[in-house]
């Protein structure tokens, strides 16, 4: 097939992480082949027990595998293996809108962005399982409070990335929390990013979601807290220090009142506990100050690694190889 004139000179890769998607993967490959005829489509199988591999290969995709279970592990492998100028990542469940892909890629290249998120606009009532919509809003709001409000849908699996984003992304998450990690990475390095609404449909009949609302929601929440601790240590340990400081004062009130009335300290264990909690508060604050300096150094190194990779623009793709 010939390159589309709008993407001439650019290598486009469609990355599809898959686990037991026999019923939908062929349709996903066909839809993205029609939307991006110049792209290479890679399906990464994650120990599927059905005929996902055979269906993907028959549909014309390049099929590879990752044996470490979990979407985050698959993303790490895909990003390491594939060389391209623009990467389209999409789930293999046939819920995302393939015709939107050229618009997302064009947005990335025209504006020299590093990530374009396909924000989900559900076209069917069954598109979101019960609890998913509320959970997504809560987690998105939590991330906005901690790292900045630039996205309305941080859990979307439909994204387009630049080469410099992909090759600078550490990919430490193991499971479905990888979307959160992808978002926070961009926010922390203040990359040029945007979000575009894309239609989102329900899974076809007979196809089951691998996402567990409560288990995976808990994992995502824990990842957000861990990233908050690692990326904003002064705030994290500052809040902890403030809590311990207030707790110490509350514990010490009876001791102080008794001392003012009698000049004695009969509640020695309480006084010792209050002093210990206060010392922990100051220790927490000192830890935050030290770790904040370390984090700044790590962030500078990540930024330099990111800048070492040339940006991909509409007229520059041929020179980025």
Buried (B, 14 or more C-beta within 10 A) or exposed (E): EEBBEEBEBBBBBBBBBBBBBBBBBBBBBBBBBEBBBBBBBBBBBBEBEEBBBBBBBEBEBBBBBBEEEBBBBBBBBBBEEBEBBBBBBBBBBBBBBBEBBBBBBBBBBEEEBBBBBBBBEBEEEEBBEEEBEEBBEEBBEBBBEBBEEBBBBBBBBBBBBBBBBBBBBEBBBBBBBBBBBBBBBBBBBEBBBBBBBBBBBBBEEEBEEBBEBEEBBEBBBEBBEBBBBBBBBBBBBBBBBEEBBEBBBEBBEBBEEBBEEEEEEEBEEBBEBBBEBBEBBEBBBEBBEEBBEEBEEEBEEBBEBBEEBBBBBBEBBEEBE
